[in-house]
Amino acid sequence: MLAKKIPNATIEVFEIKPFNACYAGYAYMAFHDKVVPPMVKFLSGIDPLGKPKEVFAGKQEQIISTHGKAVTQINTIMLQKDLTNEEMNNLSSKPDPAKEAVKQLLKLMSSKEGVQSLIQSRLNSTHP
């Protein structure tokens, strides 16, 4: 035996289970997911399993509904090739709650009914 001829060799015994063709595909997938992406990243500099951009809003388009009315369509499934870089940056930028609150207040203040309802809410003692 070769291990006995090598000084200070360690002999380990382990069991090899019989080959099962049903599991071969799973073994390859596990190997592929662990080995191939780091190799691709090393060779190309591109991480194939990179994190996708988080999207906070959908692309809005003005369309005509089936009833003939103009409606705003919000697309939740978007292809990168259909978006410009500016649109991608706008959709993936996290909304600021303070800015949104100011926008809503300005929108409310721009209408006569909004000003009146705001005044009524301040005069109402049950409203904080």
Short mmCIF file of the C-alpha atoms (twelve columns), coordinates in Angstrom:
data_MODEL
# 
_entry.id   MODEL 
# 
loop_
_atom_site.group_PDB 
_atom_site.id 
_atom_site.type_symbol 
_atom_site.label_atom_id 
_atom_site.label_alt_id 
_atom_site.label_comp_id 
_atom_site.label_asym_id 
_atom_site.label_seq_id 
_atom_site.Cartn_x 
_atom_site.Cartn_y 
_atom_site.Cartn_z 
_atom_site.pdbx_PDB_model_num 
ATOM 1   C CA . MET A 1   0.000   0.000  0.000   1 
ATOM 2   C CA . LEU A 2   1.319   3.439  -0.988  1 
ATOM 3   C CA . ALA A 3   0.240   5.200  2.244   1 
ATOM 4   C CA . LYS A 4   2.482   2.915  4.293   1 
ATOM 5   C CA . LYS A 5   5.508   3.928  2.199   1 
ATOM 6   C CA . ILE A 6   4.934   7.691  2.733   1 
ATOM 7   C CA . PRO A 7   6.330   8.803  6.115   1 
ATOM 8   C CA . ASN A 8   3.884   10.534 8.495   1 
ATOM 9   C CA . ALA A 9   0.948   9.875  6.166   1 
ATOM 10  C CA . THR A 10  -2.581  9.981  7.543   1 
ATOM 11  C CA . ILE A 11  -5.019  7.392  6.336   1 
ATOM 12  C CA . GLU A 12  -8.680  8.290  6.376   1 
ATOM 13  C CA . VAL A 13  -11.471 5.902  5.537   1 
ATOM 14  C CA . PHE A 14  -14.772 7.144  4.175   1 
ATOM 15  C CA . GLU A 15  -17.741 5.578  2.520   1 
ATOM 16  C CA . ILE A 16  -18.659 6.294  -1.082  1 
ATOM 17  C CA . LYS A 17  -22.320 5.737  -1.695  1 
ATOM 18  C CA . PRO A 18  -23.384 3.971  -4.894  1 
ATOM 19  C CA . PHE A 19  -23.922 6.288  -7.873  1 
ATOM 20  C CA . ASN A 20  -27.527 7.237  -8.457  1 
ATOM 21  C CA . ALA A 21  -28.311 8.957  -11.767 1 
ATOM 22  C CA . CYS A 22  -31.330 10.727 -10.237 1 
ATOM 23  C CA . TYR A 23  -29.057 12.769 -7.960  1 
ATOM 24  C CA . ALA A 24  -26.385 13.586 -10.542 1 
ATOM 25  C CA . GLY A 25  -28.185 16.729 -11.723 1 
ATOM 26  C CA . TYR A 26  -28.519 18.047 -8.175  1 
ATOM 27  C CA . ALA A 27  -24.824 17.459 -7.531  1 
ATOM 28  C CA . TYR A 28  -23.935 19.393 -10.691 1 
ATOM 29  C CA . MET A 29  -26.239 22.295 -9.732  1 
ATOM 30  C CA . ALA A 30  -24.648 22.521 -6.280  1 
ATOM 31  C CA . PHE A 31  -21.188 22.441 -7.867  1 
ATOM 32  C CA . HIS A 32  -22.172 24.961 -10.521 1 
ATOM 33  C CA . ASP A 33  -23.624 27.490 -8.055  1 
ATOM 34  C CA . LYS A 34  -20.517 27.384 -5.846  1 
ATOM 35  C CA . VAL A 35  -17.754 27.234 -8.446  1 
ATOM 36  C CA . VAL A 36  -18.829 28.854 -11.710 1 
ATOM 37  C CA . PRO A 37  -19.935 32.352 -10.498 1 
ATOM 38  C CA . PRO A 38  -16.594 33.115 -8.769  1 
ATOM 39  C CA . MET A 39  -14.743 31.981 -11.900 1 
ATOM 40  C CA . VAL A 40  -16.879 34.197 -14.147 1 
ATOM 41  C CA . LYS A 41  -16.375 37.156 -11.791 1 
ATOM 42  C CA . PHE A 42  -12.607 36.581 -11.751 1 
ATOM 43  C CA . LEU A 43  -12.360 36.314 -15.536 1 
ATOM 44  C CA . SER A 44  -14.804 39.039 -16.576 1 
ATOM 45  C CA . GLY A 45  -15.105 41.292 -13.536 1 
ATOM 46  C CA . ILE A 46  -18.903 40.890 -13.679 1 
ATOM 47  C CA . ASP A 47  -20.709 39.104 -10.864 1 
ATOM 48  C CA . PRO A 48  -23.368 36.899 -12.529 1 
ATOM 49  C CA . LEU A 49  -25.173 36.509 -9.218  1 
ATOM 50  C CA . GLY A 50  -24.951 40.205 -8.350  1 
ATOM 51  C CA . LYS A 51  -27.663 41.765 -6.259  1 
ATOM 52  C CA . PRO A 52  -30.584 43.052 -8.299  1 
ATOM 53  C CA . LYS A 53  -31.540 46.700 -7.890  1 
ATOM 54  C CA . GLU A 54  -34.322 47.295 -5.439  1 
ATOM 55  C CA . VAL A 55  -37.241 49.074 -7.094  1 
ATOM 56  C CA . PHE A 56  -39.537 51.310 -5.061  1 
ATOM 57  C CA . ALA A 57  -41.974 52.379 -7.788  1 
ATOM 58  C CA . GLY A 58  -43.362 51.099 -11.051 1 
ATOM 59  C CA . LYS A 59  -43.060 52.781 -14.428 1 
ATOM 60  C CA . GLN A 60  -46.145 54.896 -15.084 1 
ATOM 61  C CA . GLU A 61  -47.601 55.363 -18.557 1 
ATOM 62  C CA . GLN A 62  -50.681 57.155 -19.842 1 
ATOM 63  C CA . ILE A 63  -52.809 54.718 -21.845 1 
ATOM 64  C CA . ILE A 64  -56.387 54.380 -23.073 1 
ATOM 65  C CA . SER A 65  -58.463 51.816 -21.169 1 
ATOM 66  C CA . THR A 66  -60.765 49.269 -22.812 1 
ATOM 67  C CA . HIS A 67  -63.633 51.666 -22.070 1 
ATOM 68  C CA . GLY A 68  -61.898 54.475 -24.008 1 
ATOM 69  C CA . LYS A 69  -60.866 56.551 -20.970 1 
ATOM 70  C CA . ALA A 70  -57.358 57.881 -20.331 1 
ATOM 71  C CA . VAL A 71  -55.795 56.039 -17.377 1 
ATOM 72  C CA . THR A 72  -52.402 55.804 -15.743 1 
ATOM 73  C CA . GLN A 73  -50.918 52.328 -16.041 1 
ATOM 74  C CA . ILE A 74  -48.310 51.313 -13.448 1 
ATOM 75  C CA . ASN A 75  -46.008 48.573 -14.701 1 
ATOM 76  C CA . THR A 76  -44.631 46.354 -11.958 1 
ATOM 77  C CA . ILE A 77  -42.736 44.098 -14.359 1 
ATOM 78  C CA . MET A 78  -40.155 46.060 -16.338 1 
ATOM 79  C CA . LEU A 79  -37.334 45.032 -18.637 1 
ATOM 80  C CA . GLN A 80  -34.060 46.892 -18.285 1 
ATOM 81  C CA . LYS A 81  -33.799 47.420 -22.049 1 
ATOM 82  C CA . ASP A 82  -37.128 49.317 -22.017 1 
ATOM 83  C CA . LEU A 83  -35.903 51.868 -19.447 1 
ATOM 84  C CA . THR A 84  -33.442 54.723 -19.728 1 
ATOM 85  C CA . ASN A 85  -30.708 55.157 -17.106 1 
ATOM 86  C CA . GLU A 86  -32.576 58.133 -15.657 1 
ATOM 87  C CA . GLU A 87  -35.791 56.109 -15.322 1 
ATOM 88  C CA . MET A 88  -33.901 53.249 -13.643 1 
ATOM 89  C CA . ASN A 89  -32.330 55.658 -11.142 1 
ATOM 90  C CA . ASN A 90  -35.705 57.281 -10.394 1 
ATOM 91  C CA . LEU A 91  -37.435 53.936 -9.850  1 
ATOM 92  C CA . SER A 92  -34.652 52.570 -7.660  1 
ATOM 93  C CA . SER A 93  -34.193 55.669 -5.483  1 
ATOM 94  C CA . LYS A 94  -35.726 55.253 -2.059  1 
ATOM 95  C CA . PRO A 95  -38.601 57.698 -1.460  1 
ATOM 96  C CA . ASP A 96  -38.104 60.295 1.279   1 
ATOM 97  C CA . PRO A 97  -41.198 60.395 3.543   1 
ATOM 98  C CA . ALA A 98  -40.609 64.057 4.500   1 
ATOM 99  C CA . LYS A 99  -40.461 65.161 0.850   1 
ATOM 100 C CA . GLU A 100 -43.580 63.162 0.066   1 
ATOM 101 C CA . ALA A 101 -45.419 64.796 2.995   1 
ATOM 102 C CA . VAL A 102 -44.452 68.279 1.778   1 
ATOM 103 C CA . LYS A 103 -45.594 67.415 -1.771  1 
ATOM 104 C CA . GLN A 104 -48.950 66.229 -0.435  1 
ATOM 105 C CA . LEU A 105 -49.328 69.371 1.703   1 
ATOM 106 C CA . LEU A 106 -48.557 71.620 -1.270  1 
ATOM 107 C CA . LYS A 107 -51.031 69.676 -3.389  1 
ATOM 108 C CA . LEU A 108 -53.653 70.046 -0.646  1 
ATOM 109 C CA . MET A 109 -52.938 73.760 -0.242  1 
ATOM 110 C CA . SER A 110 -53.232 74.382 -3.994  1 
ATOM 111 C CA . SER A 111 -56.955 73.541 -4.001  1 
ATOM 112 C CA . LYS A 112 -59.671 75.631 -2.338  1 
ATOM 113 C CA . GLU A 113 -61.294 72.560 -0.758  1 
ATOM 114 C CA . GLY A 114 -57.928 71.469 0.616   1 
ATOM 115 C CA . VAL A 115 -57.355 74.777 2.405   1 
ATOM 116 C CA . GLN A 116 -60.832 74.706 3.895   1 
ATOM 117 C CA . SER A 117 -60.480 71.123 5.132   1 
ATOM 118 C CA . LEU A 118 -57.075 71.955 6.606   1 
ATOM 119 C CA . ILE A 119 -58.541 74.957 8.478   1 
ATOM 120 C CA . GLN A 120 -61.481 72.858 9.708   1 
ATOM 121 C CA . SER A 121 -59.127 70.165 10.983  1 
ATOM 122 C CA . ARG A 122 -57.126 72.758 12.951  1 
ATOM 123 C CA . LEU A 123 -60.323 74.259 14.441  1 
ATOM 124 C CA . ASN A 124 -61.589 70.805 15.459  1 
ATOM 125 C CA . SER A 125 -60.472 70.212 19.059  1 
ATOM 126 C CA . THR A 126 -60.610 66.435 18.674  1 
ATOM 127 C CA . HIS A 127 -57.998 66.509 15.923  1 
ATOM 128 C CA . PRO A 128 -54.384 66.433 17.173  1 
# 
